[in-house]
Amino acid sequence: MRAAIASPDDSDGWQSPRLHLSIYTILSRRSVRRHNAVAARAYVAIHIDDVASLLP
């Protein structure tokens, strides 16, 4: 009985960290993509301003 009760707990214990890790990796990838998009927009905006200021 104890072994039967312990095996589902062990499987859940192994599955939940994997689920949490996958969720964290997905969230981190999304945040990196958002950061890259924002950084790219800011970079383009700054360089457009620089070019516009150099034009006569």
C-alpha positions in Angstrom: 0.0 0.0 0.0 2.7 2.5 0.9 4.6 1.8 -2.4 1.4 2.3 -4.4 0.8 5.6 -2.6 4.4 6.8 -2.9 4.6 6.1 -6.7 1.9 8.7 -7.8 3.5 11.3 -5.4 6.9 10.7 -7.0 5.5 11.0 -10.5 3.7 14.2 -9.6 6.9 15.5 -7.9 8.8 14.8 -11.1 6.1 16.2 -13.4 5.4 19.5 -11.7 9.0 20.8 -11.8 9.1 20.0 -15.6 5.8 21.9 -16.1 7.1 24.8 -14.1 10.4 24.9 -16.0 8.6 24.8 -19.3 6.3 27.6 -18.2 9.2 29.7 -17.1 11.1 29.1 -20.3 8.1 30.1 -22.4 7.6 33.2 -20.3 11.3 34.1 -20.5 11.3 33.6 -24.3 8.3 35.9 -24.6 9.9 38.6 -22.4 13.1 38.4 -24.5 11.1 38.8 -27.7 9.2 41.8 -26.3 12.5 43.3 -25.0 14.1 42.8 -28.4 11.1 44.4 -30.2 11.1 47.4 -27.9 14.9 47.8 -28.2 14.7 47.6 -32.0 11.9 50.2 -32.1 13.9 52.6 -29.8 17.1 52.0 -31.9 15.3 52.8 -35.1 13.5 55.9 -33.6 16.8 57.3 -32.3 18.6 56.7 -35.6 15.7 58.2 -37.6 16.0 61.3 -35.4 19.8 61.4 -35.9 19.4 61.2 -39.7 16.6 63.7 -39.7 18.7 66.2 -37.8 21.6 65.7 -40.2 19.5 66.4 -43.2 19.3 70.1 -44.4 
